[in-house]
């Protein structure tokens, strides 16, 4: 299985997941025009798009993808928030399939109506990916992971130094996003013996540091895992 970040920031998120049989989008939080460019003008090759929640940086192109005939999957709460009924509804812990992918949605902790993460297994190569963005923490432990794509939004020490940041913004960051030490604690609780890649998602422009985050995660997980901070 291949995971690639096309865009990963508060300005817009879109990710590619593929195996030898199936190619899907996770998130469509940029304009359709930009999504076409980021995907190498190959959107017609994608079987579907899955959206985690309704915020614009994750769901901006939903209407246009639907209008162009791409199946789009999301929770009922997300569909209600986006005021659309032209999508495929999915639910917490109810497996569904897209091509060669078996996908299990799971709930996450974010300030959205019904946000989800996704556990994706390929029936072609057997790889397992867990994807979770925009969440304060995770309650689940996933056995047999080969790839993990997970939010690493901010560092509390850097946030404390942002004295001019409005309190409302500071409150939202700490109550809707994952802090790097929280992520490292979570990673230490996982069996990552089969994991080969960890992708850090949605790093904050103001309150993160790519190199620092990669080094922290590297100290929290077994050696040999490739750790990547996804491009903006």
KENUVEX-146926 format. One record per atom (N, C-alpha, C): x, y, z. Coordinates in steps of 0.001 Angstrom, whole numbers, plus 500000, padded with zeros to 6 digits. Layout:
XYZ;...
***
This chain:
500844498802500000;500000500000500000;500882501252500000;500407502258499299;501125503529499226;500277504629499826;500895505467500676;500247506647501230;501074507861500832;500389508894500331;501089510113499929;500262511329500307;500904512309500902;500246513575501203;500302514487499988;499141514903499502;499087515913498446;499092517310499045;498444517457500206;498430518714500952;498098518375502400;498762519058503344;498540518723504749;498804519937505625;497772520748505840;497892521918506704;496499522486506930;496430523537507746;495144524185507985;494638524910506747;495474525034505714;495051525637504446;494384524624503526;494557523333503814;493933522313502985;494613520973503132;493794519916503102;494296518558503277;493770517647502180;494661516807501659;494280515787500675;495376514745500652;494966513479500661;495926512377500738;495531511277499759;496534510615499224;496338509519498280;496651508202498977;495783507214498793;496035505852499275;495787504912498109;496753504024497841;496592503140496687;497300501816496911;496815500800496192;497544499555496036;497527499232494541;497853498019494171;497925497685492744;496563497695492057;495485497742492850;494136497641492295;493312498911492453;493468499611493566;492539500672493955;493297501929494368;492717503085493995;493276504375494393;492143505249494931;492322505784496155;491299506633496753;491924507917497299;491065508922497472;491438510155498158;490944510088499596;491785510516500521;491338510826501872;491382512340501999;490219512952502155;490046514401502254;490116515076500891;489406516188500791;489425517002499561;489316518471499975;490267518905500802;490189520225501422;490868521348500670;491019521192499375;491532522257498509;490566522398497342;490742523436496543;489864523638495396;490010522478494428;488971522260493627;489027521168492652;490169521379491671;490399522610491273;491486522915490345;492830522534490944;493028522899492224;494290522565492887;494405521063493101;493291520424493404;493300518978493599;493714518265492315;493214518751491198;493628518179489912;495139518302489714;495660519484490019;497093519723489832;497925518845490775;497522518784492056;498279518018493045;498277516526492735;497192516065492107;497078514643491784;497709514301490440;498360515280489820;498949515033488505;497904514905487421;496778515602487618;495659515587486679;495173514154486418;495100513383487508;494693511984487391;493473511662488255;492630512654488540;491480512408489414;490557511325488866;490520511171487564;489649510153486976;490083508734487363;491302508588487868;491812507273488265;491402506904489690;490852507868490438;490464507607491819;489058507007491864;488922505925492621;487615505278492722;486660506022493646;487194506773494623;486325507419495597;487132508398496432;486402509211497192;486995510108498181;486304509861499522;487077509816500592;486538509678501940;486884510941502716;485896511503503400;486064512763504118;485887512526505614;486824513030506410;486802512776507854;485800513646508602;485639514910508159;484692515814508823;484456517027507929;483584517928508398;483039518946507511;483874520208507348;484910520415508125;485654521662508030;486244521849506635;486270523105506196;486599523409504803;487971522889504394;488933522877505314;490268522412504941;490327520894504758;489186520228504929;489098518788504680;488013518438503666;487089519359503415;485910519017502610;485579520053501537;486502520916501193;486214522046500305;485645521625498960;486139520517498389;485759520138497023;484675519068496957;483992518813498057;482985517743498063;481957517926496956;481352519103496881;480268519321495914;480745519105494484;481946519585494178;482426519443492801;482783517989492484;483367517272493432;483660515863493194;482369515086492941;481341515358493752;480049514685493580;479462515012492214;479523516290491840;478939516699490559;479648516064489367;480904515685489562;481680515057488493;481630513531488557;480812513014489476;480553511582489493;481448510750490386;482303511376491174;483138510577492074;482346510221493327;482282508954493737;481633508592494995;482380509221496175;481639509846497076;482229510471498258;481581509860499495;482404509499500479;481949508825501690;482207509715502902;481235509747503821;481379510522505047;480313510096506047;480465510535507288;479466510216508303;478183511003508059;477106510550508676;475835511256508568;475944512658509135;476655512790510263;476833514113510860;477585515060509952;478607514561509279;479360515385508338;478482515800507162;477687514871506648;476786515190505539;475765516252505944;475240516148507146;474289517153507637;474961518515507759;476180518543508279;476892519812508430;477198520451507082;477443519621506071;477716520124504728;476447520320503908;475305519931504491;474003520056503839;473998519369502475;474427518113502468;474425517336501234;473821515967501478;473070515485500509;472530514129500595;472983513288499403;473969513812498658;474430513121497453;475727512362497714;475865511833498942;477080511125499321;476724509763499901;477727508942500098;477556507630500713;477828507757502210;476862507355503033;476998507505504474;477708506311505084;478623506597505999;479353505555506719;479233505849508208;479538504838509033;479328504990510470;480437504306511252;480631504789512451;481615504261513391;481535502740513502;482661502083513234;482842500641513384;482007499786512423;481460500396511369;480736499635510353;481594499559509088;482154498381508827;483076498217507704;482374498434506371;483086499073505450;482624499181504070;483809498921503157;483547498789501866;484587498406500919;484614499348499734;485813499676499293;486029500392498043;487103499628497285;486734499025496182;487693498235495435;488309497157496307;489636497143496383;490344496137497166;490582496553498615;489992497688499028;490184498180500390;488998497820501278;489280497222502437;488309497058503512;488560498193504504;487511498978504798;487691500210505568;486763500201506777;487345500464507945;486566500557509183;486706501976509735;485625502752509763;485674504073510383;485683503948511903;486332504903512561;486302504954514023;486207506405514468;485594506627515624;485391508007516053;486667508617516617;486767509942516466;487903510711516969;487362511899517765;488278512684518343;487881513782519226;488221515122518574;487208515785518022;487417517060517332;486137517875517437;486250519179517176;485081520060517278;484296520065515969;483827518905515597;483020518723514390;481831517844514763;480895517688513817;479629517051514171;479750515537514370;480460514848513494;480659513399513633;481953513009512917;483105513447513471;484380513206512801;484807511744512915;485557511291511911;485991509898511862;487462509788511468;488078508704511947;489337508232511404;489049506949510647;490088506396510003;489849505230509144;490976504209509267;490584502945509427;491507501819509371;491288501140508021;492328501090507215;492211500621505833;493133499427505617;492565498327505134;493366497143504826;493231496795503353;494355496535502720;494369496122501311;494253494615501212;493308494151500401;493206492725500140;494207492283499066;494916493229498448;495922492903497437;497251492532498092;497746493403498977;499065493158499573;499018492919501084;497821493018501691;497680492763503109;498080493896504017;498548495014503458;498969496142504287;497794496760505028;498094497314506210;497091497970507047;497562499384507356;496678500363507113;496931501778507376;495910502293508369;496361503029509383;495462503796510244;495660505272509932;494531505979509721;494556507405509369;493696508162510371;494305509147511043;493546509954512010;494112511358512021;493298512313511624;493708513713511633;492676514528512397;493106515702512874;492208516583513623;491543515825514775;492345515438515732;491842514753516918;492767515036518090;492196515230519271;492996515513520463;493768514284520911;493151513123520750;493764511867521170;493064510727520436;493475509500520701;492817508330520149;492579507317521252;491433506650521185;491103505651522197;491420504227521753;491810504039520488;491962502697519947;493428502333519759;493701501030519884;495016500473519592;494852499532518406;495643499731517362;495470498990516125;496592497970515973;496271496676515998;497316495660515832;497716495507514371;498968495144514150;499426494792512805;499526495947511841;499759497161512330;499875498302511430;501152498227510609;501017498553509329;502175498725508459;502450500191508163;501373500991508143;501483502432507914;500575503155508899;501050504291509393;500264505122510300;500367506566509835;499227507196509605;499162508609509226;498346509304510298;498981510196511065;498346510683512280;498721512129512559;497794512844513150;497999514262513434;499117514500514440;499944515513514131;500963516027515055;500925517540514905;499957518179515540;499632519561515205;500502520611515880;500777520467517181;501446521565517889;502311521039519031;503177521927519508;504014521673520673;503604522669521749;503273522177522930;502771523072523980;503801524121524385;505088523788524319;506121524762524670;506169525901523660;506036525557522368;506003526600521337;504730527427521479;503611526765521754;502343527476521929;502423528478523066;503083528122524157;503205529020525307;503989530281524963;504886530174523984;505689531336523586;504944532266522632;503790531822522136;502999532652521212;502116533596522012;502733534614522608;502031535493523549;500941536326522887;501079536606521606;500100537452520925;498934536666520329;498960535347520474;497881534532519931;496594534764520721;495476535042520047;494210535234520763;493859534015521606;493268534236522764;492946533143523671;491959532169523037;491055532686522208;490094531823521535;490800530817520624;491819531277519903;492579530406519022;493376529394519835;493994529869520911;494771528989521783;493882527882522361;492677528255522777;491749527273523350;491371526223522310;491103526668521091;490699525705520049;491837524751519714;493051525264519633;494181524383519332;494292523279520372;494241523650521636;494467522664522701;493284521736522917;492109522108522434;490921521288522649;490420520593521384;491142520746520279;490686520118519036;491801519439518250;493045519562518719;494175519027517957;495146518283518865;495993517440518255;496901516596519018;498261517265519209;498703517265520459;500004517812520836;501074516740520642;502292517126520340;503325516173519976;503641515203521111;503637515639522363;503906514714523465;502756513720523648;501526514171523412;500381513256523442;500542512186522379;500966512596521193;501192511635520119;502277510633520504;503381511107521043;504473510198521401;504035509197522467;503261509662523443;502739508747524463;501850507684523823;501024508106522875;500157507164522178;500977506154521383;501989506619520700;502820505727519892;503516504682520763;503933505072521937;504597504122522841;503652503012523282;502349503272523217;501370502267523639;501019501275522538;501507501498521329;501161500648520193;502215499562519954;501773498469519383;502693497466518855;503023497877517426;504215498427517243;504636498918515928;505697498007515311;505696496767515718;506723495832515248;506639495570513748;505458495777513155;505301495564511717;505189496876510941;505316497993511639;505123499298510998;506398499743510285;506250500238509057;507412500702508302;507370502210508032;506162502836508131;506055504263507832;505124504940508836;505554506112509331;504683506997510109;504688508358509436;503501508836509087;503338510129508429;502690511100509414;503369512201509700;502853513201510627;502042514225509837;500773514392510234;499831515198509466;499563516539510143;499225517540509300;498556518754509782;499405519543510785;500730519644510552;501569520444511433;501157521913511359;501052522546512511;500685523956512580;501824524831512066;501468525884511327;502490526821510860;503168527536512022;502392527901513037;502902528747514117;503439527977515310;502949526757515533;503252526095516806;503821524689516637;504507524442515533;505165523152515331;506572523385514804;507362522301514769;508706522356514196;508995520977513607;509100520917512299;509185519634511592;510312518748512110;511527519280512168;512655518475512601;512523518006514036;512072518891514899;511858518566516309;510819517460516450;509736517546515687;508673516544515760;509179515176515277;509916515163514180;510436513897513658;511379513254514672;512243514058515281;513180513525516266;512457512983517488;511411513680517943;510653513200519100;509975511870518809;509358511786517652;508672510548517285;509678509415517123;510832509707516534;511850508676516336;512293508067517659;512324508869518717;512725508364520032;511609507564520706;510380507699520198;509235507032520823;508863505719520160;509445505428519005;509047504237518239;510259503372517962;510040502118517545;511175501240517222;512025501807516085;513291501467516088;514176501907515009;513764501246513694;514097501923512618;513821501364511296;512539501859510663;511712502580511414;510481503124510845;510786504453510171;510327504616508954;510506505881508230;509477506889508727;509934508038509175;509055509070509737;509082510288508838;507905510721508412;507789511827507475;506825512875508003;507218514143507944;506292515242508211;505705515647506868;504402515500506725;503766515679505411;503838517121504953;504046517276503660;504208518589503071;502922519398503144;503064520690503228;501908521575503250;501282521661501867;
***
